[in-house]
Each structure stands twice: as structure tokens, then as C-alpha cells.
């Protein structure tokens, strides 16, 4: 039996513990990443939800930004949720002046697209490759406005004012969701990512 992959969780800001817990429960060696030497241990990485502007600034401060971008460009499987989706996007609308992303996903993301904290909501969505709907929690969430030709759309909003908006994508070894799969007790999207890691 091959050893399970080592998956780090970017831990300078965001909902880190929840991702570590879900991955650990799946039998993965999961650990926090705050320094380049911790990144070196990673077979794959999760970029959690949080505040995307704070995340990129702290990554710069802790000399983690360039090593992260380099590993992502080099093919390291990476999963971004909410703010993590913004960090993986090649292009942002609604960002602050000078906001940087790690890039890798050929998508345009609209920051805070669903509104502010008070506009947070939950709903069931169909997720490509999963038999039953996923209960998705959206908190100040982005959505994907445009995708490049190599981007696979995994989920869209089914109904309401945001019907049809793209909320989950994959491109090669990178995937991202607008919502927070680490809350709510459904580990299937993390399992999906772990399978992606094992196949990479």
C-alpha cells in the first residue's frame, strides 16, 4: 500500500483547523504551512477560506508567496476554497488596488460576488462526479465570471438570483470552490481532491 499523500493547509490566515480536521479524518497526513520549509513537505496544498487581501499580504510578509506560486506553476495539486479560489485565479474583478494572486486557474473571479457577510447563505448544488447534491455554505463568496478553454466547470448555482453562476472549477491539478466544503460534515469534495492528488 502506498503511503497517503502529505497535504498542507496554508495557515497564515483563514479557516485552517477545519480543513486539517477533515483531511486527517480521511487518513491524510495533514499539517499547517506557514514557512517555505513546511511547503517543501507538501505533496499538495489547500488554500482555505478567509480574506484574500490579507492572505496575499501575509504570504509576502512571510516569504511564502513566490515559493507557493512556483510550486503551483510546477504542478503541485492545490485546492482553494472561497478566498482560496481568489488566490488561484489568474484574474480578479472587485479586488483592491494592487491585489495579487498566486494564479494557475485560467478564470476571472468576482470577489464578494454574493454580497457581504450578512448575505451569506446555504444551499444544495449538483457537483460533477458526485451522485448526490452537496450542501454548500457560501460566506462572502466569490463566483467565477469567465473560464478559459481548459477549465472544467464542476458546479453552478441551480436557482435564485445567482442561478447559473459557476461556483466550482478544475483545471489539471488545480481545483477551487466558492463555498466552504470543510463545514457541514460532508467530506466528499475533500475526497475528490485527495483522489486528484493520488492520480497526479
N, C-alpha and C positions, 0 to 999 in steps of 0.2 A: 504494500500500500504506500503510495507516495505521501509525503508529509503535506499537511494542509498549508495553503499559502499564508504568508505573513502580510496582513493588511493594516496599514497605518491610518490613523484618523488625524487630519490637520487639527491641531489643538490650541492654536493661538487665540481663537475666538469661535463661539458658536456652540451648538448642542452636541458636544463631543461624547459625553458619557453614554448617551442613548445608543449611538452607533457602535461604540465599543461593546456595550452590553449585548446588542443583537448579534453582532459578529461572533462574540465569544460563545453565545448560546448555540451558534451554528458549528462550533468546533474549530473556529478560526483562531489563529494567534493574532489577536488584535491589540494594538498599542497606540499611544498618543505620539504625535510628531510635532515637535517644537523647534528642532535643530536639524541642520543638514545631516549630521551623523545618524540621527534617527531615521531620516528619509532614506539613507543608504540601506537600511534593513528591509525596506518595503518591497514586496512583490507587487503591491497595488496600494491605492490610496483612496480614502473617502474625504471629500471636501464638504463639511456639514453646512446646515443652515445657520444663519447668523446675520451679520451686517457686512455686506460685500465691500463697502468702502473701508471699514475697519480692518477687514481681513487682508486686503492687499497692502494696506499701510503697515500692519504688523509684520506681514511676510517680508516686506522691505526692511523694516527695523531689525528683524532677527536673521537677516541674510538668508532667508529661505525662498525668496521669490524666484530668483534665477535658477537655483537648483531644482525647484518644483517645475518651472517651465521647461527646463532641459529634460527632466525625466518624462514629462508628458509628451514632449516632442519625440522622445526616444521610444515611445510606445508603451509606457507603463499604464496598465489598466487603471482608470480613475473614474470615480462615481461622485457626481456633485448633486447635492440636494438644496433647493431653494437658492440661497446665496451662493452655494457651490456651483449651481448651474450658471450663474452670472460669471463666476470666476473662470469657468471653462469656455465661455462664449468668446468667439472672435470679435463680436460687435455688440455694443450696448446702446439702447436708447433710454433716456430718462436717468442716466448716470450723472454723477457730479463732474465738474470740470477736472480734467486730468485723470479720471478714474482708469486704472489699469486692470487688465485681466490676464490670466495665465494663457488663455486661448487653447485651441485644439479642436473645438467643435465649430464647424462651419455654420453657425447660426447667429441670428440677431435676436437678442433678448431684450424685452422691455422690463426695466426694473420697477418694482412695486406696481405691476400692471393691474392686479386685482384690487388695489387700494391700500389703505393704511391698516394698522393693527386692528382697528375696530371693524374692518371689513373682512377679517379672517373668517373662513368657513370650512365645512367638511362636506364631502360628497363621494358617491361611488362612481368609479370610472373603469372602463374596459381597458386592460393593459395587454398589449400584444404578447402572445405566448403564454398567458395565464388563463386558466379555464374560467375562473370566477372573477367578478369585479373586485377591484381594490378600493378600500375605504381610504380616501385621500384627505389629508389635513393641509389646508392652504393657509399660511401665515405671512402676510405682507409679500405675497408670492409674485415672482416674475411669470411671464409666459414667453413662448417663442414666436416671434413675428415672422421670421423668414428662415428657411433651411436651405443649405447647399445641396447639390445633387447626390452626395454620398451619405447624407443624413437620413436615418430611418426614424420615422415617427412611431413611437410606441404607445402614446396615449393622447387623447384630446378630451376636452370638457364636452359632456353629452348634451347638456341643456342649460337654460338660463341665459343671462345676458352675455356670458362668455362662451356660449356654445360654439364648438369648433376650434377653440384656441388650443394650441399644442402645449402639452404640459409634461411630456416625457420623450426623450430622444436618445438615439445611439448612433455613434459613428466609429466604426472599428472597435478599439479597446476603450473608448470613452462613452459614458452614459450619464444622463442627468434627468432629474425630475424637478418640477416646480414645487412639488409638495414634499411632505415630511414622512417618508415610509418608516422612519425609526420610532415613531409614536403610534400607538394603537394596537400593538401586539401582532401585526401581520408581517411575517418575516420573508414573504415570497419574493419581494423585489431585491432584498439583500441576497437571497439565494440565487436569483437571476444573475446578480453581479458576480457572486462567487463562482458560478459556472463559467461566466465570461473570463474571469481571471484564470481558472483552471485550463481553459482552452487556449489561452494566449501564449 
